Amino acid sequence: MIPAPADASAATPVQEEGAGSAGISPVGRVFAVIALLEALTWAGLLVGMFLKYVTGTTEAGVWLFGRLHGGMFMVYVVMTLVAAVSLRWKWWVALLALLASVPPLVTLPLEIWLRRTGRLARRPRA
């Protein structure tokens, strides 16, 4: 038999605070997924508009991704408000997150910034 180490904590790896997704709250995880889906549907809509207006080959991309993106946009706005309240964001962070949904693909860098600054983790009450 192999003897157990004297210090059991030495055998388990310790993740640094803010490294990876260890410190993200469940609401933060949902927000990150919604932000990714909002950006992906934006990209699909852009491809669809290219196919419709530049190449003139098909309108199917605009038809499909227009609906998907419209729905994801509304879900993103609601989830942003839920995350702002639940994660106790300052007003300007919530406003920045709402404004990030307007230009194409900006929700991706916003989500990365929120994750790196710890704003997707639950904050303790003051």
N, C-alpha and C positions, 0 to 999 in steps of 0.2 A: 504494500500500500504506500501511497504517496502522502506524506504528512502535510497537513494544512499549514499555510504560511502563518507566522506568528501575528502578523498584522493583516487582517482580512481586507482592510481598505486599500492596501498596497496592491492587491490582486485585481481590483476593479479599476478600469480606466476612468479618469475624471475629465468631463468635458468642460471647456472654458465657458464662462458666461458670454452669451452672444454668439457662440460658435455654432454654426449650423442652425437647425430648427429646434434645439433643445429648450430654449426659453420662450418659445412662441405659445401664446394661449390658444385654446380652441377657436375663439372668435378671430384671432389673428390668422390662423390657418385657413379658415373659411374665406376671410377677406383676401388672402393671397391667391387662393384658387379662383375666386371670382374675378380678381384683377387680371389673372392670366387668361381666363376665358374671354373677358371683355377685350383684351388685346388681340387674341386669336380671331375673334369674330370681326374685329376692325380690319385685320389683315385680310381675311376672306372677302370682306366687302370691298377693300381696295383692289384686290385681284379681280373681283367681279366687275367693278367699274372699269378697270382696264380692258377687260374682255368685251364689255358692252360698248364703251365709248371710243376706245382707241383701235381695237382690232375689228370691232363690229361683228364678232362671231356668235356671241350668245348673250342672252339676258338672264340666264339661269343663276349665275353667281350673285347678281344684284338681288334677284328675287329671293333666293335662299338666305344669303348672308345679311341682307337688309333686315329680314325678319328676326334672324338669330341675334344680330347685333342690337337691334332695338330692344329685344327682350333682355339681353345681357346688360345693356346700358341701364335699364330700369332696376335690375337686380343689383348692379354695382352701386347705384345711388343709394338704395335702401341699405345695403350692407355697409356702405361707408358711414351712414348715419348711425347704424347699430354699433359699428366698431368705434366710432368717435365717442359715443356715450359709454360703452362698455370698457374701453381701454383708456378712457379719460384723456383723450387728445385735447390739446389746446385748440382754440377756435381756428387759428390760422392753419394748423395741420389738417383739420377737417375740411376747410375751404380749399386748401391745396389738393387734397385727395379728390374732392368733387371736381375741381377744375382740370385735373389730370385725365378725366374721362372724355374731355372734348377733343383734344388733338389726338391723332392716331398713335397708338402704341405707347403713350406716355404713362399708362398705368403700370407698365413693367419696371421702368426705372424708379417710379414712385414706390412700388412695393419693395424693391431692393433697398431703397433708402430707409423706408420704415422698418424693415427687418434689421438693417445694420445699426440703426440708432436705438433699437430696443422698443420702438413704439408699437410693435405687434405683440409685446408681452404684457400681461396684466400688471398694472401698477398698483402698489399698495395705497390704501386710503391715507390721506395726510392726517 
